[in-house]
Amino acid sequence: MSEVAAAVRDIHRIEEYIRYVAGLIENFAEKVCISDRRELKDVFILYDTLISQYVYLNAMKDYIERGGKSRGSALYYDPDGELIGNLPEMFRFKPDDQGMSNMVQEVTLTRTGVKFNWRPVRPIPAEDGFFENIWRLFRENGSVY
């Protein structure tokens, strides 16, 4: 994941790793064995990690396919992009044009695959309350209003 889904990302490497992780998940019972029941906890942690990787990688792929560009902490390789200074080719990118900055990607893992829903961001509430006061309101009436 560090090589494929960290700060510098390439859709081709992401797609390749999605197939790899999907294969591990699909053949998990055949690929993973334990010699002692105390290792069972680690098996569940590994399975959860693979599921998380699969979901996150697919979310990155969906972002790129919808026209997402480099922004924030991620640089997405683009062969038609710009290369600054003497950096290697893997750093060629197109900066974000703010086209998706008002959208939130919601991801759901289903039995048939990963589903995506893009929705507008919700406004930040205008009222600024202290945590203790909000928590007291919630405890008293089951709501924060």
N, C-alpha and C positions, 0 to 999 in steps of 0.2 A: 504494500500500500504506500509506503514512503516513496518508492520510485515512481509510482503511477498516479497517485492521488494527493500528493502533498502540494506544495506551492506552485510547481510547474507541471502542467497537465497537457496531455496529447490525447485526442479522442481515439486514435487508433490503438494506443497502448491501453487506454481505459477499456475499450471494447474487448481487447485481447484478454485482459485480466478479468473482465466480467465472465467470459467463457471459462476461464480457469477456476474461478471461485464457484461458479454454477456447477462445474464438474465435481468439485470437492463436496459440495452440498449434496448433489445427486447420489454420489457414491460414498457418502460419509460412513455408513455402517461397515462397508468393506475396507475403507482406508484407515479407519481409526480403531485401535484395539487397546485394551488396558490389561495389565497383569494383576491389578489389585483394585478392589472396590473403592479404595481411598482416592483413586485417580478419576473416579466418575465425575466429581465436581469439575475437574479440568476439562473433561469431555464436553460438558454442558457449556462451559465458558468458551471453548473453541467453537462449538456450533453457533452460539450466539454471536461471536465475533465474525464468523463467516457470513451469517445472515446480515449483520450490520454492514459489512463490506459490500455485499451484493446490492443492498439498498442504496448506499451512498454512491457507489460507482454508477449505478443506473440513474441516479439523480443528477450527477455530473454530466453524464451522456445526454440526458434529456435537456439540460440547460444549454449545452453546446448546440444541439440539434435545433433548438428554438431560437438560435441566433445570439446566445449569450457570449459575451466577450470577456477579456481580462478585466478584473476589478478586485478591489479589496485585497485579500491575501492570496488570490489565485491568478496565475498567468496561464492562459490557455494558448497553446501553440497554434499559430495560423500561418500557413505557408505564404499567404499573400500579405502578411503583416509587416511591421517595421522591426528592424533589428538595431538596437542601440549600441554604439561603441563596437568593441571587439568581442562581444559575447558570442558564444556558440549558437548554431542554428536553432537549437531547441528553445531559445529565448525569443524567437520571432513571434510577435503578437500584434493584435489590434486592440487598442484600448476601448473600454466600454463607452457606448454612446448614450448611456442613461436610459435606453429604450426599455429596459426591464427593471429599472430601479424602483418602480412603484408597484411591483408584483412580488408575491410570495409563492414559492413552490411548495405544495403540500404533497407528500408522498405516502402511499399506502401499499403495503405488501399483501397480496392476496394469494390464493391457491393457484391462480393462473398467471401470476407475474406481478410486476411493479406497476402501479397506476399513479398518474400524476394529475394534479389539479392546480392550475395557476389562478390566483385570485388577487385583487387589489389589496395593498396593505391597509390595515385599519389605522385610523388616526390615533395619535397618542392622546390619552385622556387629558383634558385641560386641568382638572383638579389634582393638586399634589398633596397627598395625605401621608402622614407618618404610618409606618407599618403597624405600630401598636394600635392606633385608632382604627385602621381598616380591619385588623384582625378582631378587635373588640366588636365592631359592627357586625362582622360575619358571625361571630359566636352568639351574639344576642338575637339576630333575626335571620340568619342563614343567607344573608346578602351583604354586599358592601355598599348598598345605597340606602 
